[in-house]
Amino acid sequence: MIAVKNAAYLWRPLRRTAKSMIPLALAVSIWAPAALAQETDRVVVALTPPGGETNRFWAATSTWHALGQSLEGLVAHDPVTGEYNGDGLATSWEHNDDFTEWTFNLREGVQFHYGHGEFTAEDVVHSYELHTADASVIPAADQLRGAEVEILDPYTVRFTYEQPRTNFLYLHGGHSIMMIYSKAQFDQEGLEGYDERFAGTGPYQFVSREPGGVLYERVEDHYSGIVPDFRELELRFVSEPSTKLAMLLADEAHIADISRELMPDALDAGMGTVESTLPSIQTDLVFNGLYCESHDDRCREELPWYNVKIREAINRALNRDEMLEVLFPSGGYSLHARYTMVEGNEGYDPTLEERFEAEYGYDPERVKQLLEEADYPDSFEDPTIPIILTPMAGMPEVALQQEMVYQYLTAVGLQAEIVELDYARVRAMGRERELYMINPGRNAPPRPTEVAFRAFYTNPGGGLQGWEDDWTAAKIETLINTIDPVARDEIAREIQNYLFEQYVDIPLFDGFTQIAINPDYVGGWQFPGVTSAGYSHWHLIEAAR
């Protein structure tokens, strides 16, 4: 009998009620000691903590939702359609025929905050050097490295690579891995100046940072003409979803990224929700540590999940329909068949969706057969399946998800254990190629296929890559160097089929970013879902009328 068969009965005790959490919420306020009921000139947002509390975007992971209020990349997005547009720091761009050369035309007259002068091509070169240095820990920074960056004039900059960069705009858009910092500020104050009070170019400017939070204020006379409704924007970083819900109900926060499991409680209490206009995330579990190209001494063949039968067994042990119901009772999520496969992207193969139930579907009896065929646990020196529990921005459901996975695996005889790690440590272990565990993953926003393949299935990837072998590496290299769209689609589809048949991931869900709001203070928020955390266009948070 599966341990979570009666989801409503077994999982409800994990949900602490909002009322029981209010005293805890009152204890975590980091600035104003009183509730914020009258402070409608300041909007307070309770969010999952970033990968590191730093003003250096390149020095930590998952900081988009903590720094993107003030820092901008080169390429902007339409807030509804998510399409790239020229409303940001670059007004237009072009590439040569083989995608090895990208030229950006920069907006003139943009001023950095706090009097640090006009934005020019020199700031682009300076920011490129910061974000591609050896000290940079940004996922997929390797896809940005290797360029010759040339200043053609103060408002034109060119990137030239030896290999094609067909998806180069993605690296500078909402999922930007290069935010623009002021070279003038750096020359005058050094990195310490950024730590104290960095100068960005966005509609909000940085004011101060305290442990667990950041304060921003509205920029008057911004180059875009945008005037945010709220004069101040305060971020508070809180891991526990029920604590964030209690903060929302106690008027200590006006917006909170609570888990979908708790969303009905928020709605019952009179709160509302806003949602991204586009699907913003794919989730999975990563069979990490399979660094198994033939030249790599990091490969550990003794790992249980090195065996494809164990990988299939773990996939078939999960009742994804039940997980979907428990984790996302307010909707907005659906199952997907292949992590990194997105309809409309290169390599999309609908036949994999048709095959999914037969090859990945919940089947405890087949799991037991597979374990017997693999002689699990007897033939494994260490049969433990370590499952990482870590907070992740844009995924407030991850704690409950990992608890459910643990119960599913142990119910069929897999020797699973929960390992609690902070997200910065998970990333560090991934970069050091020592992450021999199963970790929650996200493709957020859903990446172009080549970008996703390079991030998750190559070395160096993004720090959380779990599968590497000679065949995959060679095929991805071929894809990178191919520019014909028909040929690229065929190569990408071949890779997707191979990865599907090797059970290299544990695919889970597609979804929209949803966040809870107090409608007495917040009237709406338009964002497309094009950043890693899902949230963007912070200047479009509307005050209730």
Secondary structure, 3 states (H helix, E strand, C coil): CCCCCCHHHHHHHHCCCHHHHHHHHHHCCCCCCCCCCCCCCEEEEEECCCCCCCCCHHHCCCCHHHHCCCCCCCCEECCCCCCEECCCCEEEEEECCCCCEEEEEECCCCECHHHCCECCHHHHHHHHHHHHCCCCCCCCHHHCCCCEEEEEECCEEEEECCCCCCCHHHHHCCCCCCCCCCHHHHHHHHHHHHHHHCCCCCCEEEEEEECCEEEEEECCCCCCCCCCCCCEEEEEECCCHHHHHHHHHCCCCCEECCCHHHHHHHHHCCCEEEECCCCCEEEEEEECCEECCCCCCCCCCCCHHHCHHHHHHHHHHCCHHHHHHHHCCCCCEEECCCCCCCCCCCCCCHHHHHHHHHHHCCCHHHHHHHHHHCCCCCCCCCCCEEEEECCCCCCCCHHHHHHHHHHHHHHCCCCEEEEECCHHHHHHHHHCCCCCCEEEEEECCCCCHHHHHHHHHCCCCCCCCCEECHHHHHHHHHHHCCCCHHHHHHHHHHHHHHHHHCCCEEEEEEECCEEEECCCCEEEECCCCCCCCCCCCHHHEEECC
